[in-house]
Amino acid sequence: MHGKIINYDSETEIGLVSGENGKNYTLSIVDCRSMIPPKAGLNVNFEPHVDKATNIYVISAEVPHSAPLESIHHAAKKPPSNLPRFVAIGSLVIVIALLIYAELNRKKTREGHDFYASQIKQIETLLINGNCIEAKDEYLRAKETRKKIEKKGFYFSMHTHAQQAHAIEIAECYAGKNEYNEAIGMLNIYDRHTPDYLLRASVIYNDAGDTEMAAKAKSLADEFDTTR
């Protein structure tokens, strides 16, 4: 479904999307699948699920795909009348080169995102099959992919990787096999997480016998609720 972000809080990373059907849906950074950071006023494509927007792709509000052809067309039709012909041609060449560069950059950005998304899908498949080890390995590979994307300015941040790449589910996979060292190794309760993540982490710590960390995770979840 097509829609528009009508508000977005960068601190809580939660906002609201107005769908083309007239309904409003809750937006969370965890459900964003594009490399463009969400903000109020941007258009999006998303899948509605009850009152929540999922699989959100933010659409750039910058130059539309048709603009390069239009720009070339107008530049070709209206060369500067007061400048020598070679200056007009040179300007046109520069415009075309910049547009080609922008298009290639856009394509590279999309390919990077698609590859990262395919890695997330692979993690999900491995978890369904109960393959904790390979899921963890793919998680780490996806993390390196996202770092490269983020360094090039193609992604908004790194901190949602654990949520999008199912770190807590991998930890629970290991815990279900009583491999608690591996399970705890997947946890980081001090990163920016949801109360759901913290409560699930608390259960894993408690089952592993680490009651101190279990209590700390539970406390952080409670603090999150009281600050909202």
Residue pairs with C-beta under 8 A, 6 or more apart in sequence:
1 19
1 20
1 21
1 45
1 46
1 47
1 48
2 19
2 20
2 43
2 44
2 45
3 17
3 18
3 19
3 20
3 25
3 43
3 44
3 45
3 46
3 53
4 17
4 18
4 41
4 42
4 43
4 44
5 15
5 16
5 17
5 18
5 27
5 38
5 39
5 40
5 41
5 42
5 43
5 44
5 58
6 15
6 16
6 17
6 18
6 24
6 40
7 15
7 16
7 40
8 14
8 15
8 16
8 27
8 38
8 39
8 40
9 15
10 39
12 228
13 28
13 29
13 30
13 160
14 26
14 27
14 28
14 29
15 26
15 27
15 38
15 40
16 24
16 25
16 26
16 27
17 24
17 25
17 26
17 27
17 44
17 46
17 53
17 56
18 24
18 25
19 25
19 46
19 48
19 53
21 48
23 48
23 51
24 51
25 46
25 48
25 51
25 52
25 53
26 51
26 52
26 53
27 38
27 44
27 53
27 56
28 52
29 38
29 156
29 160
30 160
30 163
30 164
30 194
31 46
31 52
31 53
31 54
31 55
31 56
32 38
32 56
32 57
32 58
32 156
33 55
33 56
33 57
33 113
33 117
34 56
34 57
34 58
34 59
34 113
35 109
35 112
35 113
35 149
35 154
35 155
35 156
36 42
36 58
36 59
36 60
36 156
37 58
37 156
37 157
38 44
38 56
38 58
41 61
42 58
42 59
42 60
42 61
43 58
43 59
43 61
44 53
44 56
44 57
44 58
44 59
45 56
45 57
45 59
46 53
46 54
46 55
46 56
46 57
47 53
47 54
47 55
48 54
63 102
68 99
68 102
68 103
71 95
71 99
72 92
72 95
72 96
72 99
75 91
75 92
75 95
76 92
79 85
79 88
79 89
79 91
79 92
80 87
80 88
80 91
109 154
112 145
112 148
112 149
112 152
112 154
113 149
113 154
113 155
115 145
116 142
116 145
116 146
116 149
119 138
119 141
119 142
119 145
119 165
120 142
120 164
120 165
120 166
122 138
123 135
123 138
123 139
123 142
123 165
123 166
123 170
124 166
126 134
126 135
126 138
127 135
127 166
127 169
127 170
127 173
130 173
132 170
132 173
132 174
132 177
132 179
132 182
135 166
135 169
135 170
135 173
136 170
136 174
136 182
136 186
139 165
139 166
139 167
139 170
139 186
142 161
142 165
143 161
143 165
146 155
146 158
146 161
147 158
149 155
150 157
150 158
159 191
159 192
161 167
162 168
162 188
162 191
162 193
162 197
163 193
163 194
163 197
167 186
167 187
167 188
168 186
168 187
168 197
168 200
168 201
170 186
171 183
171 184
171 186
171 187
171 200
171 201
171 204
172 183
172 200
172 204
173 183
174 180
174 182
174 183
174 186
175 183
175 204
175 207
175 208
180 204
180 207
180 208
180 209
183 204
183 208
184 204
184 205
184 208
184 210
184 213
187 201
187 204
187 205
189 197
189 198
189 201
189 213
189 216
189 217
189 220
193 201
194 224
195 221
195 224
195 225
198 217
198 218
198 220
198 221
198 224
199 217
199 218
199 221
201 217
202 213
202 214
202 215
202 217
202 218
202 221
203 214
205 211
205 213
205 214
205 217
206 214
